[in-house]
Amino acid sequence: MSGIVGDNVDDGSGVIKASVGGATISASDPATDTNATLGTQWANSTSGEYFVCTDATTDENVWTNVGDGTGDIFNYSFQGTVSGYASGGGSSTNIIDKFSLSSDGDASDVGNLTVGRYMPAGQLSTTHGYTSGGGGTTTNVIDKFSFSSDGDATDVGDITVSRWGASGQSSITHGYTAGGNEPAINVIDKFSFSSDGDATDVGDITVSRHGQAGQTSTTHGYSSGGNDGYYTDEIDKFSFSSDGDATDVGNIATRGYTTGQSSSTHGYTSGGHTSTDIIDKFSFSSDGDATDVGDLTVPRFGPSGQSSTTYGYASGGKTPASDVIEKFSFSSDGDATDIGDITVARDYLSGTQY
């Protein structure tokens, strides 16, 4: 079919463009690299879904679904470009530290958690950082703090079981808190970013344990290492698209009290007990074991992990208690470099990024 269709013109590709106003009509959804102008409307003639281009950044278009309000199309990136955050830790501190991902340097104290705690899990949405659980006085609190303005966190809900030492993962819509201790459990909790509220139990990791690292791909959450009475080497993987249990998909070097970082293609596990400097790397595209690709500058356990689009970061930790912020490249395997300090030397803190 080609030519004029009512007031619409078919260019011969199956995409019908309105000649005056209206929407582009196609049998498929638009893509992030459609590269339309801001405000362009797009109707999927197969599904009936209707989209509007709300961000026309080249090859990173955002198409907002104005039909049923779900299924927006955009490039989701777990990695940050602006700032890394290190929260809690030490002897139940409430500090939220922030450091730049674009230039090396020291962190600044930009706010406080609602509850001082160690070993909370960290999560992030596109607008806020989250910390869930934690020890000291073992808590179930989910805290939320803004990326756009520095300030204190607010208590927005509870995870299902009070615990410390869980790992944190983040999809575009939900935060996840996996495992933890007091006692050691295998629960995977999930809470919404779009509305404040309590988490729900949506599955189990393969082994009840705490002190494991969390990693995030665009489709799955990962939990690596940890302590289940003995230090473990499991890499667990669970789906974001459907609730359910994790599966064991590979192994890291055996250790606990590690931290995790995530590039767009690989998960990283760095540091760990007993004061190791190992940086492990495993693939998101195919299940399998990790490989040792470099070393931290200081052997330590209990650091926090952050991820930019180009580097993984480890901040704080115990060697004894450290204030070091170091980074290692995602594009080439190798050792980390010391690039700054957090405001207070401490261990067992959580990390996130914006």
Backbone torsions as a table, in degrees:
resi	resn	phi	psi	omega
1	MET	NA	135.7	178.3
2	SER	-152.0	171.9	177.0
3	GLY	86.8	-148.1	-173.0
4	ILE	-86.5	132.2	173.3
5	VAL	-124.2	96.2	-173.0
6	GLY	62.1	-124.6	176.0
7	ASP	-92.4	7.2	-176.3
8	ASN	-106.1	154.9	-179.5
9	VAL	-118.5	124.9	175.0
10	ASP	-91.8	122.0	-177.9
11	ASP	-83.2	7.3	179.1
12	GLY	92.1	-7.7	-178.1
13	SER	-97.2	-1.8	-175.6
14	GLY	93.8	-4.8	175.7
15	VAL	-99.0	119.3	-178.6
16	ILE	-99.2	120.6	-178.3
17	LYS	-105.2	132.1	179.3
18	ALA	-65.8	133.9	-179.0
19	SER	-75.8	-31.5	177.3
20	VAL	-136.0	110.7	178.7
21	GLY	63.5	-158.5	177.3
22	GLY	70.4	-162.5	-172.2
23	ALA	-116.4	156.6	165.1
24	THR	-71.9	131.0	-176.9
25	ILE	-112.6	124.8	-177.6
26	SER	-144.1	157.3	177.6
27	ALA	-78.6	-4.3	179.9
28	SER	-130.9	169.0	177.6
29	ASP	-75.3	158.1	170.3
30	PRO	-69.0	168.0	179.8
31	ALA	-123.6	166.9	-179.6
32	THR	-64.8	-22.7	179.2
33	ASP	-105.1	20.6	174.4
34	THR	-64.6	-31.7	174.4
35	ASN	58.4	56.7	175.7
36	ALA	-88.1	176.2	174.0
37	THR	-88.9	157.0	-178.7
38	LEU	-58.1	130.8	179.2
39	GLY	93.7	-5.5	177.7
40	THR	-59.0	136.5	178.9
41	GLN	-103.5	145.0	-175.9
42	TRP	-140.0	123.6	178.4
43	ALA	-111.9	128.2	175.5
44	ASN	-88.6	111.4	-175.3
45	SER	-73.8	-11.7	177.9
46	THR	-86.8	-48.5	-175.5
47	SER	-96.3	-20.2	-175.9
48	GLY	85.2	0.7	179.7
49	GLU	-71.4	148.5	-175.5
50	TYR	-130.7	125.6	-174.0
51	PHE	-121.8	153.2	171.9
52	VAL	-127.5	135.4	177.8
53	CYS	-75.8	112.0	-177.4
54	THR	-105.9	-3.9	173.1
55	ASP	-151.4	117.9	-174.0
56	ALA	-102.3	24.3	176.5
57	THR	-57.1	131.3	-175.8
58	THR	-54.1	127.0	179.3
59	ASP	62.5	7.7	176.0
60	GLU	-134.9	37.7	178.2
61	ASN	-56.6	143.8	171.1
62	VAL	-111.9	123.5	178.8
63	TRP	-111.7	111.7	-178.9
64	THR	-89.6	126.8	179.4
65	ASN	-77.5	108.5	-179.3
66	VAL	-97.2	5.8	175.4
67	GLY	-80.3	-86.0	179.6
68	ASP	-92.4	-1.9	175.0
69	GLY	82.0	6.1	177.7
70	THR	-126.6	167.6	176.9
71	GLY	77.9	30.4	175.5
72	ASP	-57.4	150.0	-176.5
73	ILE	-112.5	119.1	179.9
74	PHE	-164.5	167.3	176.7
75	ASN	-85.7	109.9	176.6
76	TYR	-87.9	128.9	176.7
77	SER	-127.7	124.0	176.5
78	PHE	-71.0	-25.7	-175.7
79	GLN	-75.3	154.6	178.2
80	GLY	-99.4	165.0	175.3
81	THR	-127.4	-12.7	-172.9
82	VAL	-109.7	-60.0	-171.0
83	SER	-142.2	149.5	167.7
84	GLY	-105.3	149.3	-178.6
85	TYR	-127.7	142.2	175.6
86	ALA	-130.2	119.0	-170.0
87	SER	-123.1	143.0	176.0
88	GLY	68.0	-154.3	176.9
89	GLY	99.0	-175.5	177.4
90	GLY	58.5	-140.4	178.9
91	SER	-89.6	62.9	176.5
92	SER	62.3	49.3	177.3
93	THR	-79.1	160.4	178.5
94	ASN	-110.6	10.4	-173.6
95	ILE	-66.0	136.4	166.2
96	ILE	-111.1	109.8	176.9
97	ASP	-95.4	150.2	-179.8
98	LYS	-137.2	134.3	177.0
99	PHE	-137.4	156.8	-175.3
100	SER	-76.4	140.9	173.0
101	LEU	-95.4	-10.2	-179.0
102	SER	-95.7	-21.9	177.2
103	SER	-142.2	139.4	-178.8
104	ASP	-69.0	147.6	179.2
105	GLY	161.6	-179.3	-176.9
106	ASP	-77.9	159.5	175.8
107	ALA	-85.2	162.0	172.4
108	SER	-125.0	150.6	179.0
109	ASP	-82.7	117.1	-173.2
110	VAL	-116.3	1.6	-180.0
111	GLY	170.1	-175.3	-178.4
112	ASN	-132.5	144.9	168.1
113	LEU	-70.8	161.0	178.3
114	THR	-72.9	-26.6	-179.4
115	VAL	-131.7	123.2	173.8
116	GLY	-66.3	132.0	-174.8
117	ARG	-164.0	159.9	173.7
118	TYR	-115.3	157.0	179.0
119	MET	54.1	45.0	168.2
120	PRO	-79.3	167.5	173.5
121	ALA	-97.8	147.1	-179.3
122	GLY	-111.9	140.6	177.7
123	GLN	-139.5	166.9	178.0
124	LEU	-149.4	141.7	166.1
125	SER	-102.3	-170.5	178.3
126	THR	-74.3	-13.3	-175.3
127	THR	-124.6	-17.5	-172.8
128	HIS	-140.4	152.5	168.5
129	GLY	-98.8	151.6	-178.3
130	TYR	-131.8	147.4	166.7
131	THR	-128.5	136.3	-176.8
132	SER	-131.2	137.0	-179.3
133	GLY	69.8	-164.4	179.6
134	GLY	132.4	163.2	-176.6
135	GLY	-113.7	-171.7	-168.9
136	GLY	108.1	-90.8	156.7
137	THR	-100.9	105.1	-170.3
138	THR	-55.8	130.7	-170.0
139	THR	-128.3	159.9	173.9
140	ASN	-111.1	9.4	-172.6
141	VAL	-67.1	135.5	166.6
142	ILE	-104.3	113.1	176.7
143	ASP	-97.9	152.0	-179.5
144	LYS	-137.0	132.4	176.5
145	PHE	-134.3	149.6	-173.2
146	SER	-79.3	142.2	172.1
147	PHE	-84.5	-27.3	-173.2
148	SER	-78.8	-24.0	178.6
149	SER	-143.0	133.7	178.6
150	ASP	-65.4	147.7	179.6
151	GLY	162.3	-179.3	-177.3
152	ASP	-76.3	156.8	175.5
153	ALA	-80.2	161.1	173.4
154	THR	-121.9	148.7	177.9
155	ASP	-81.5	116.1	-174.5
156	VAL	-116.0	1.0	-180.0
157	GLY	167.1	-172.5	-178.7
158	ASP	-132.9	143.5	165.9
159	ILE	-77.2	167.0	-169.9
160	THR	-73.0	-27.5	-178.6
161	VAL	-134.4	127.2	174.6
162	SER	-62.2	128.1	-178.1
163	ARG	-168.0	162.9	175.0
164	TRP	-125.0	161.7	176.1
165	GLY	79.5	18.0	175.4
166	ALA	-80.1	162.9	172.9
167	SER	-101.4	150.8	-178.8
168	GLY	-113.6	142.5	177.5
169	GLN	-139.2	159.1	-176.2
170	SER	-143.1	123.7	166.1
171	SER	-91.6	-176.4	178.4
172	ILE	-70.1	-21.6	-174.3
173	THR	-114.0	-20.5	-172.4
174	HIS	-141.0	152.9	168.6
175	GLY	-100.4	148.9	-178.6
176	TYR	-127.0	142.0	176.8
177	THR	-127.5	114.9	-170.5
178	ALA	-117.6	131.1	177.6
179	GLY	71.9	-156.6	-178.7
180	GLY	125.0	-178.7	-172.9
181	ASN	-138.5	159.9	177.1
182	GLU	94.7	64.3	-7.9
183	PRO	-83.8	177.2	177.7
184	ALA	-60.0	129.8	-178.0
185	ILE	-133.0	167.6	-179.0
186	ASN	-114.3	9.7	-172.7
187	VAL	-66.0	135.8	166.5
188	ILE	-105.5	112.9	176.3
189	ASP	-96.3	151.7	-180.0
190	LYS	-136.9	132.8	177.1
191	PHE	-134.8	151.2	-173.6
192	SER	-81.3	144.8	172.5
193	PHE	-88.8	-25.1	-173.5
194	SER	-77.8	-24.4	177.6
195	SER	-142.9	134.7	178.7
196	ASP	-65.7	146.5	179.6
197	GLY	163.7	-179.2	-176.6
198	ASP	-77.9	157.5	175.8
199	ALA	-81.9	161.9	173.2
200	THR	-122.7	150.3	177.4
201	ASP	-80.3	115.9	-174.6
202	VAL	-116.8	0.6	-179.8
203	GLY	168.6	-171.7	-178.5
204	ASP	-133.7	144.4	164.7
205	ILE	-77.2	167.8	-169.3
206	THR	-71.3	-29.8	-178.0
207	VAL	-135.9	131.0	174.7
208	SER	-61.5	123.0	-177.5
209	ARG	-165.5	168.4	178.5
210	HIS	-138.2	169.9	177.8
211	GLY	72.5	25.6	178.8
212	GLN	-97.0	162.5	178.3
213	ALA	-91.1	149.0	175.4
214	GLY	-111.6	140.9	175.9
215	GLN	-134.7	159.6	-175.8
216	THR	-139.0	127.5	166.6
217	SER	-104.3	-175.7	179.0
218	THR	-71.0	-18.5	-174.2
219	THR	-120.9	-18.8	-172.3
220	HIS	-140.1	154.3	167.7
221	GLY	-101.9	148.8	-178.8
222	TYR	-129.3	150.3	175.6
223	SER	-138.8	123.3	-171.3
224	SER	-128.1	138.3	179.6
225	GLY	72.6	-157.1	178.4
226	GLY	117.6	-173.9	-176.0
227	ASN	-130.8	117.2	175.6
228	ASP	-115.8	31.4	-170.2
229	GLY	109.7	-33.4	170.1
230	TYR	-130.7	156.8	176.1
231	TYR	-69.6	141.3	-171.9
232	THR	-117.1	167.5	-179.9
233	ASP	-124.4	7.3	-175.4
234	GLU	-67.2	141.5	162.7
235	ILE	-108.6	111.5	176.9
236	ASP	-96.1	149.4	-178.8
237	LYS	-138.1	133.3	176.0
238	PHE	-137.0	152.1	-173.2
239	SER	-82.2	144.3	171.5
240	PHE	-86.4	-25.9	-172.9
241	SER	-78.5	-23.7	178.0
242	SER	-143.5	134.8	179.0
243	ASP	-66.0	146.2	179.5
244	GLY	163.7	-179.9	-176.6
245	ASP	-77.5	157.8	175.0
246	ALA	-81.6	160.1	173.5
247	THR	-122.3	149.6	177.5
248	ASP	-82.3	115.6	-173.2
249	VAL	-115.1	1.6	180.0
250	GLY	169.8	-170.9	-177.3
251	ASN	-137.0	147.2	167.9
252	ILE	-106.9	178.5	168.8
253	ALA	-63.0	132.0	-173.0
254	THR	-60.4	122.0	176.9
255	ARG	-177.3	164.5	176.7
256	GLY	-129.1	178.5	-179.2
257	TYR	54.2	46.7	179.3
258	THR	-97.1	-179.8	169.4
259	THR	-134.9	160.6	-174.6
260	GLY	-121.1	151.5	173.5
261	GLN	-135.8	159.5	-176.9
262	SER	-141.4	122.9	165.7
263	SER	-89.7	-173.3	178.1
264	SER	-73.6	-15.6	-174.7
265	THR	-122.6	-17.5	-173.0
266	HIS	-140.4	152.5	168.8
267	GLY	-101.5	146.6	-179.4
268	TYR	-125.7	144.4	176.1
269	THR	-127.3	119.7	-173.0
270	SER	-127.1	146.6	-178.6
271	GLY	69.7	-162.9	177.3
272	GLY	130.2	169.5	179.6
273	HIS	-83.3	137.4	5.5
274	THR	-100.6	100.2	177.4
275	SER	48.0	56.1	177.2
276	THR	-93.6	159.2	178.2
277	ASP	-109.7	9.7	-172.8
278	ILE	-65.1	135.7	165.8
279	ILE	-111.8	110.4	177.1
280	ASP	-95.7	152.4	180.0
281	LYS	-137.9	133.3	175.7
282	PHE	-135.6	154.1	-174.1
283	SER	-82.7	142.9	171.3
284	PHE	-84.3	-26.1	-172.9
285	SER	-80.0	-23.9	178.3
286	SER	-142.3	134.8	179.4
287	ASP	-66.7	147.9	179.3
288	GLY	161.8	179.1	-177.2
289	ASP	-75.9	157.3	174.6
290	ALA	-81.7	160.9	173.3
291	THR	-122.2	148.8	177.6
292	ASP	-79.4	115.4	-173.9
293	VAL	-115.6	1.1	179.7
294	GLY	170.8	-174.0	-178.2
295	ASP	-133.5	145.9	167.2
296	LEU	-68.9	162.4	179.4
297	THR	-72.1	-27.6	-178.4
298	VAL	-133.2	122.4	174.4
299	PRO	-60.5	129.0	-179.2
300	ARG	-165.5	160.9	175.8
301	PHE	-123.3	158.3	178.8
302	GLY	74.1	27.1	173.6
303	PRO	-80.0	172.0	170.4
304	SER	-100.9	155.3	-178.8
305	GLY	-118.1	141.1	176.2
306	GLN	-135.6	158.7	-176.8
307	SER	-139.3	125.3	167.1
308	SER	-98.3	-173.7	177.5
309	THR	-73.3	-16.6	-175.2
310	THR	-122.9	-18.8	-174.7
311	TYR	-137.6	152.1	165.8
312	GLY	-99.9	146.1	-178.8
313	TYR	-125.7	146.6	170.8
314	ALA	-129.8	127.1	-175.8
315	SER	-131.1	137.4	-178.0
316	GLY	73.4	-161.4	-178.3
317	GLY	119.9	-179.2	-174.5
318	LYS	-120.6	121.3	179.3
319	THR	-146.8	-2.2	16.7
320	PRO	-72.1	-160.5	-170.2
321	ALA	-47.4	130.6	-173.5
322	SER	-117.5	152.5	173.7
323	ASP	-112.6	8.9	-173.6
324	VAL	-69.3	133.9	164.7
325	ILE	-107.6	122.1	176.8
326	GLU	-128.7	158.9	-178.0
327	LYS	-136.8	151.8	176.5
328	PHE	-136.1	150.4	-173.1
329	SER	-77.2	141.8	171.2
330	PHE	-84.1	-26.6	-173.0
331	SER	-79.9	-25.4	178.4
332	SER	-141.2	133.8	179.5
333	ASP	-65.2	146.4	179.6
334	GLY	164.4	-178.6	-176.7
335	ASP	-79.1	160.2	177.0
336	ALA	-82.8	161.2	174.6
337	THR	-124.3	147.6	179.4
338	ASP	-80.8	120.4	-174.6
339	ILE	-121.3	-1.0	-179.2
340	GLY	168.2	-169.5	-177.7
341	ASP	-135.3	144.5	165.8
342	ILE	-76.7	169.6	-170.0
343	THR	-72.9	-30.4	-179.3
344	VAL	-135.3	126.7	176.8
345	ALA	-61.8	125.1	-178.4
346	ARG	-165.2	162.0	180.0
347	ASP	-119.4	174.0	175.0
348	TYR	54.9	49.7	177.2
349	LEU	-110.3	165.5	-179.9
350	SER	-105.8	155.1	-178.7
351	GLY	-127.7	152.1	172.0
352	THR	-156.8	-177.3	-175.2
353	GLN	-155.6	162.2	178.9
354	TYR	-134.3	NA	NA
